[in-house]
Amino acid sequence: MAASPRQKPVFRFAPSPNGPLHLGHALSAILNHDMARAADGRFLLRIEDIDQARCTPEFEDGIYADLAWLGLGWEKPVRRQSEHFAEYQSALQSLIDRDLAYPSFLTRGEVRAFVSASEAGRKPWPRDPDGAPLYPACDRERTVADRRRMLESGLKHAWRLDIERALTTIPGRLDWTETGDGQTGQIAADPAAWGDVVLSRSDAPSSYHLSVVVDDALQGVTHVVRGLDLFHATSIHVLLQALLGLPAPLYHHHRLITDDAGRKLAKSEGDTGLAELRAKGISAADLRRRIGL
C-alpha cells in the first residue's frame, strides 16, 4: 500500500461511541495501528459521534480505555465529528447548489408501505447491497415549487443524493484501489446500486457517507482500513469524493470477526465488549491471538 514519498501514510480508526467496542473493532484498530507503524506513517483516532441520541461520553471514554489496554497510541487531538457540523453542511450545500441533492419527505413507515404495495403486485422492489429497499422516486420528481412549498411548511425532511443526476456529471469510470482480504486491484464502483442515499436527516446534520469522505480528506487520510461489510459502500464514497473534488485514499477491507453461527459481531446485538473481556482477565496478547493476529 504505497503512498506519495512527500507525505507520510495516514491511517485512522473511526469508532462511534454508541456502545462498547468488541473484537471486530479490536481487529480494525490493531490493523490500522500496526500498518501505520510498519509504513512509518501516522495513526489517527476519530470519534464518529454524529448520532447525538445514541453516542455518550461514557462510551467515548470506554474507547480510549480499550485502545490504551490494547497498547495502541494515537495522535492528539482526536477529531470528534460533533465539533465539525459546519464542514459537513458546507459540503452538503455545495451539492444542493448544483442540484445534485433534493429534500425527501417520506417517513420510514411510508417507504415500507410504498414498497409493500409494489411487491403485493408481485413486482419485486429494487434493493441496495445491504438489502434495504431503494428510496422511491416521488420526491426526486417533485417540481421546484412543490419542494419549496413543503420546505417552507416546516415538514421534516432528509436530503438525498440524486444518484442519476450525479453520475451524469462524472466523466469516465469510477473505481478505487483495493488491497484487502476480498477482491484486490482496481475495483469498478457501482454507486447506482445504492439509489438515492441519505446525506443528512432532520435529526442528524450529516450521514455516515458524507461525513466520512469529508473527514478523510480534511485529515489527509491516505489509507482506509476497515471491515469487509463496508466494501460495497465504497462505491458511494468514491462518487462523493469525485463530486466534491476530494482526494481518494487507498482502501483495504479486512475480514470480519464472526460468532459461532457466522454472524458479524455488532454492538446492537450486545456482543461481548473488550472491557468485559479485560475484566475476565484476558490480556491484550491473548486477544491478539484470539482474533488471529
Number of C-alpha atoms within 10 A of each C-alpha: 13 10 15 8 7 6 10 17 23 23 29 27 22 19 19 21 23 20 20 25 25 21 22 20 24 22 23 22 24 18 19 26 24 15 20 20 14 9 15 12 18 19 23 22 24 21 18 23 21 23 19 13 10 12 17 16 11 12 17 21 12 18 23 15 14 21 20 13 14 19 12 15 13 17 12 10 9 11 17 17 20 14 10 13 15 12 16 21 17 11 18 23 14 14 21 17 9 9 13 20 25 23 24 26 18 17 12 10 9 11 16 14 12 16 19 15 13 13 12 10 8 9 11 12 16 16 14 17 12 11 9 11 17 17 25 17 12 10 16 17 11 14 10 9 9 12 18 12 12 15 15 9 9 8 12 15 18 23 22 25 25 22 19 13 12 21 18 9 11 12 8 8 9 18 17 19 16 21 17 18 13 12 12 14 12 12 14 12 19 17 24 17 17 22 21 23 22 21 25 23 16 11 13 15 20 26 19 15 17 22 25 17 25 19 19 22 17 12 15 17 22 25 22 19 23 25 19 16 13 12 18 17 19 20 21 24 22 22 24 22 18 18 17 15 10 16 17 23 23 17 21 23 22 20 16 21 20 14 10 6 6 9 10 14 18 19 13 9 8 11 15 15 19 26 17 13 15 15 9 9 9 13 14 19 11 11 18 15 10 11 14 8 11
